[in-house]
Amino acid sequence: MSAEIIDGKAVAARVRADVAREVAEFRAATGRQPGLATVLVGDDPASAVYIGGKRKACVEAGMADLHQHLPADTAQDKVAALLDELAVDPAVSGILLQLPVPAGLDGAALIERIPSGKDVDGLTTASVGLLARGLPGLRPCTPSGIIELLDAYDVPLAGTPTVVVGRSELVGRPVSQLLIARNATVTVCHSHTRDLAEVCRGADVLVVAAGRQAIIGADAVKPGATVIDVGMHRTEQGLRGDVDFPAVREVAGRLTPVPGGVGPMTIALLLRNTLLAARAAAGLS
Ligand SMILES: Nc1nc(=O)c2c([nH]1)NC[C@@H]1CN(c3ccc(C(=O)N[C@@H](CCC(=O)O)C(=O)O)cc3)C=[N+]21
């Protein structure tokens, strides 16, 4: 039996269409336009491609594209000063500092300049704290995109044995917390985990965000499990994930592809967060 392939592109298109409709309603009700300030420092080609995708999606959703590009050799205090300007600019609903920043800049310190109300990446210490506390706030885009995908396919989470592979700040930790908030029974694995495959085989939902190509093979997947692959590796054969797709496809019940799985959801949830930030700033809920 071959797994059902989870269509992240289709679910993301639905989310984006919903956001576009709600942006139009917001503009009609308030006379204001939500705006996203993407900040790119330097000319890393991969970052330029990602930022391009985010800006295009932003315009398609009816929001203002307030992109800022700084040269790679910009000093820390100059980047900080730009972020401080954006923080108080009423036209800016959300700020996204593209990571990684060039060597020599302290990305973590720069992220902290973003006020939590404009933190559409959900990466500031304030946003992380709100998530940990279960208080309202902007949630990181990739983790919320994963939850949205699971919901779109009616994957039950309450009480479900769920394994997350990876404990990064960007994905592993926050997705674990979102899953706990949905009453999943969550186990977090990482580079120190003993017998990774055996732990993973206990999961009905397996989220793989290890950053290592093909770390999850068929031996690590319970027959019928739902497998979410967050990995992204550029290889000579094309984009690949953290999951050995052809092998796991024969065991899993549902599986996300790379590309076309989690990636498009990240952008869709960034748009949703920008709309939520604009609404909160306008005093709407
Ligand atoms: N502050 C910050 N926030 C981010 O959210 C952030 C970041 N920095 N730095 C880089 C990573 C990467 N990221 C992706 C977004 C969309 C796709 C995406 O749409 N991928 C498509 C295809 C992409 C392709 O073909 O190259 C897919 O998987 O189908 C991928 C990766 C956001 N990131």
Ligand as a Chemical Component Dictionary entry (heavy atoms), coordinates in Angstrom:
data_LIG
# 
_chem_comp.id                   LIG 
_chem_comp.type                 NON-POLYMER 
_chem_comp.pdbx_formal_charge   1 
_chem_comp.three_letter_code    LIG 
# 
loop_
_chem_comp_atom.comp_id 
_chem_comp_atom.atom_id 
_chem_comp_atom.alt_atom_id 
_chem_comp_atom.type_symbol 
_chem_comp_atom.charge 
_chem_comp_atom.model_Cartn_x 
_chem_comp_atom.model_Cartn_y 
_chem_comp_atom.model_Cartn_z 
_chem_comp_atom.pdbx_ordinal 
LIG N1  N1  N 0 13.254 34.763 9.372  1  
LIG C1  C1  C 0 13.077 33.698 8.603  2  
LIG N2  N2  N 0 11.846 33.148 8.522  3  
LIG C2  C2  C 0 11.614 32.054 7.729  4  
LIG O1  O1  O 0 10.488 31.534 7.659  5  
LIG C3  C3  C 0 12.717 31.526 6.977  6  
LIG C4  C4  C 0 13.965 32.151 7.102  7  
LIG N3  N3  N 0 14.112 33.222 7.930  8  
LIG N4  N4  N 0 15.040 31.693 6.430  9  
LIG C5  C5  C 0 14.915 30.577 5.495  10 
LIG C6  C6  C 0 13.793 29.644 5.869  11 
LIG C7  C7  C 0 13.328 28.735 4.727  12 
LIG N5  N5  N 0 11.928 29.068 4.503  13 
LIG C8  C8  C 0 11.163 28.513 3.491  14 
LIG C9  C9  C 0 9.974  29.050 3.060  15 
LIG C10 C10 C 0 9.282  28.509 1.993  16 
LIG C11 C11 C 0 9.759  27.419 1.317  17 
LIG C12 C12 C 0 9.025  26.882 0.149  18 
LIG O2  O2  O 0 8.056  27.451 -0.305 19 
LIG N6  N6  N 0 9.470  25.764 -0.424 20 
LIG C13 C13 C 0 8.867  25.158 -1.602 21 
LIG C14 C14 C 0 9.818  25.039 -2.783 22 
LIG C15 C15 C 0 11.052 25.836 -2.721 23 
LIG C16 C16 C 0 12.029 25.526 -3.836 24 
LIG O3  O3  O 0 11.681 24.834 -4.818 25 
LIG O4  O4  O 0 13.185 25.976 -3.714 26 
LIG C17 C17 C 0 8.405  23.758 -1.262 27 
LIG O5  O5  O 0 8.909  23.162 -0.312 28 
LIG O6  O6  O 0 7.565  23.245 -2.003 29 
LIG C18 C18 C 0 10.939 26.859 1.733  30 
LIG C19 C19 C 0 11.624 27.384 2.810  31 
LIG C20 C20 C 0 11.568 30.076 5.348  32 
LIG N7  N7  N 1 12.589 30.424 6.145  33 
# 
loop_
_chem_comp_bond.comp_id 
_chem_comp_bond.atom_id_1 
_chem_comp_bond.atom_id_2 
_chem_comp_bond.value_order 
_chem_comp_bond.pdbx_ordinal 
LIG N1  C1  SING 1  
LIG C1  N2  DOUB 2  
LIG C1  N3  SING 3  
LIG N2  C2  SING 4  
LIG C2  O1  DOUB 5  
LIG C2  C3  SING 6  
LIG C3  C4  DOUB 7  
LIG C3  N7  SING 8  
LIG C4  N3  SING 9  
LIG C4  N4  SING 10 
LIG N4  C5  SING 11 
LIG C5  C6  SING 12 
LIG C6  C7  SING 13 
LIG C6  N7  SING 14 
LIG C7  N5  SING 15 
LIG N5  C8  SING 16 
LIG N5  C20 SING 17 
LIG C8  C9  SING 18 
LIG C8  C19 DOUB 19 
LIG C9  C10 DOUB 20 
LIG C10 C11 SING 21 
LIG C11 C12 SING 22 
LIG C11 C18 DOUB 23 
LIG C12 O2  DOUB 24 
LIG C12 N6  SING 25 
LIG N6  C13 SING 26 
LIG C13 C14 SING 27 
LIG C13 C17 SING 28 
LIG C14 C15 SING 29 
LIG C15 C16 SING 30 
LIG C16 O3  DOUB 31 
LIG C16 O4  SING 32 
LIG C17 O5  DOUB 33 
LIG C17 O6  SING 34 
LIG C18 C19 SING 35 
LIG C20 N7  DOUB 36 
# 
